[in-house]
Amino acid sequence: MKKYSILSLYILSGLLILSSCLKEDDNPASGTPNPVAALPVVHNLYKGESLEITRESLFGAYITQGYVISDQSAGNIPAGQLTISYNWRSVNRGLTLFLSPEVAAGYEPGDFIEVNLENTRLERVNGTLGVTGLQSTQISRIDSNNSLDVAALDIARLKSNFSQFENTLVMVTADLVEFPENGKTLAGRTMIVDGSGESVAIYVDPAADFSDIRLAPSASFRGIAFQGEEGIEIRLRNAADLVEPSGPLYLGYPEDYEDPVASTKPSYNMVAIDNIVELKTGPWQMFQSILGDIQNRDRHVSGIQAVRFQQNLTVSAFLEMKYDLPKGASKVTFWYGSYFNDQGCTFQLEYSTDQGETWEIVGEPITDAHTFATSAIAKQASFLVDIREPVRFRINKLGLGPSNGTTVRNGRLGIDDFAVYENY
């Protein structure tokens, strides 16, 4: 009896493992296999060799589903290649469907489609992993205009975990390896590098309808992660995938407020030093702000320190550069959020081109700082500017008075990783 009990447990365990690889079965009929296999399950069938997709390999399933992330209309995705992705149980995977150009052109980004996988193969074509042998009748659109997930990541993570991100929508913020000559455009294969120290190619076909856009020294590059014949590359889908182009990041930036240690500025108003602290990028005046190092309360984006502004003031609090950046600016970014679970506040980015005598507001005041209870992940503010003369910046947290929970919100504010990009 003991042998039969152990065997029964093994069989039951095996059935549970197989069932976990499939989408939950909505059919209450006992023994009826779910016809739909989640896209990550189909993706995981590939072990380096071309194979036929069968019902047996998918435990009775023969259909998969996914969101279209490619854009045939702009001319940078190879004709006939329709790329889909799907997030299942927090695992996102993508595949390319190899179709006739006419069929692929009938679908748009955001379409949710169903694919019958019978009589098809999973294989690489010119380096790209996907499904071949599909007929137009094997694909149907379920709905349209869906929002698409984009994985924002650094190049090192993209390359070291490429099997996870291949054929999915990614975005990296990076500089060109070589500063672009005047008139250089997006056309061709261009190498980019980011703070991780790794580089990767972006690719825009010279025949694409946005290939003549001027190539900026730095930007966020969004697109589909492909394994092409020349290696890993990010293929921009259209002009909108060149996000916030700018000049290169100033040397030494972003200012991460890690040096000196927090105990150097422990009080919000240190009159004896005029609230000036020598940070790695230069001297900053921190009036009614300190260097905070409390985990899960201060808004640390990198390292263990961030800036924390005082609350309930009737005067402005400042985080202000006391030096000029010589090549102007094309973009400014920083991360922000409420300290711990404080109420929000109102603050704004300002700049000066006369050594701090007068200040101009950049964009609109920001009022949506969120608590740790809402999210432990800070928000990023990004401002495109066109300042061609020496410039300095500051953050001005407005003195709205004590918070009252209704009309006035003036809690503590956290700031980290302040970045400025040169003009070009």
Secondary structure, DSSP 4 states (H G I P E B T S, - for coil): -HHHHHHHHHHHHHHHHHHHTS------STT---SB--HHHHHTT-SSS-EEE-TTTTTT--EEEEEE---GGGS-SPTTEEEEEEEETTEEEEEEEE--HHHHTT--TT-EEEEE-TTEEEEEETTEEEEES--GGGEEEEE-------EE--HHHHHHTHHHHTTSEEEEEEEESSPPPTT-BS-EEEEEE-TTS-EEEEEE-TTSTTTTSBPPSEEEEEEEEEEETTEEEEE--SGGGEEEEESPBPTTPSB-S-SS-GGGS-SS--GGGTTEEEETTEEEEEETEEEE--TTTS--SSTT-EEEE-SS-SS-EEEEESS-BTT-EEEEEEEEEESTT-----EEEEEESSTTSS-EEEEEEE-----TTT-SSPEEEEEEEEE-S-BEEEEEE----S--SSS-----EEEEEEEEE---
